[in-house]
Amino acid sequence: MRKGELTHQTILETAVRLAEELGLSKSGLFAHFKSKTELQVQVLEAATVVFTERVIRPALGRARGEPRVRALFDGWLTWDRDKLLEGGCIFVAAAAELDDAPGPARDTLVQGQRDWLDCLAQAARIAVAEGHFRDALDVEQFAHDQYAVMLGFHHAKRLMRDPQAEARARRAFDALVTAARTPTS
């Protein structure tokens, strides 16, 4: 079975379990959505709310600068370990399924990922303002590289089943942060 088919199957199985928990028939559950696309959009929007509550909001409570950048990274790792996500990160799975599928679901996913990259870049920008990162740091590149570390982590952990995936991701992130820091004289 292809990855997209597996993702589709996982969504359906989860929807069936939800219908059972709510005491609804399967058709009763799906009747609340006008289309598969609307269901996808609403699932992505709901996942974004949960991601914001579990990853972004706690990080915003950390000190400005590098501590917040690190908290965002740690929160993202925790997000992957969360038992809510039996199939791994919903956004990574959706990206594989929707990358070549134009429409509202892809648009929702893309906007959410752009917002996340902006959040990472803003955290790096604040780290520059706080003097933790060097003035000339390209914060968008930093956000891109941080995002790439996480995508590599997902690939290594979920597909390759690398037991060192998290340790490797942490080393890559630490190297990224070290390169971004203001040199001390």
Secondary structure, DSSP 8 states (H G I E B T S, - for coil): --HHHHHHHHHHHHHHHHHHHHT--HHHHHTTSSSHHHHHHHHHHHHHHHHIIIIIHHHHTS-TTHHHHHHHHHHHHHHHH-TT-TTS-HHHHHHHHHTT--SHHHHHHHHHHHHHHHHHHHHHHHHHHTTSB-TT--HHHHHHHHHHHHHHHHIIIIIS--TTHHHHHHHHHHHHHHHHB----
